[in-house]
Amino acid sequence: MEIILAIVVGVLYAAGLYLLLRRSLLKFIIGIIFLSNATNLLVFIAAGIVPGNPPFIAEDLAAREIPDPLPQALVLTAVVIGVGIITYTLALKYKFFSLTGSDDLDELKKKD
C-alpha cells in the first residue's frame, strides 16, 4: 500500500513541476495544487499509515497501533494554507487577464 502511495506522490510532484514550467497562468495554478496535494500525501506516508484504529481506544492496544494525530494536524493546517495560496493566485490570474486579455505570461513582455 505504501509503495502505491509513494508512486502517486512522485507522479503528483512530477506533474506539478511540469505544470509550473508552462507559460499559462492557469496551468501554473494547477501545478501549485498538485504540489500541495503531493506534499500532504508525503507527510501522511512519512508518519506511517495505521488503518482502522480510532484515536480513542481500549487500554490493551499497543502504542504502535495508534495513529499519530500530529501529522493529521499538520496536513489540516497545510490544506488551509494551500487553499489561501490558491485563492490568492486565482485573484492574481483574474487581474492579469483583465489587464492583458490573455492567459499567456509572455504577454507581459509584449506590453512593455
Phi, psi and omega in degrees: 000318182292327180292325178293317178294324177295320177294320178297319178297317179298318179293319178296318177296316180296314179295321179296316179293322177299315181290330177295332183272359178281160182276341181283134181291327177294320176294326175299317180293319177295324176297321176297320179297315179298316180296321178296314179293323178295320179294320178296317177295323179297321177295318178296319180293319180294330181282342183093133183259123178239094185282144167087000181251126177284163180291333177258112188231173175287162185283350184273356179275147179284159182292334181286348179267359182261130178292143180279125182281344183296312177298328177294320177292321178296318179292321177299318176296319180294325178295317180295316178295320179297319178296322177295317179294319180294320177298318179296316180291328175294323176294320176296320179296318179299315180293320178298317180293323180291331179277320187259335183077013182216162177261353184279130181289343177288349177295336177296323180291325183285334183282338182286000000 
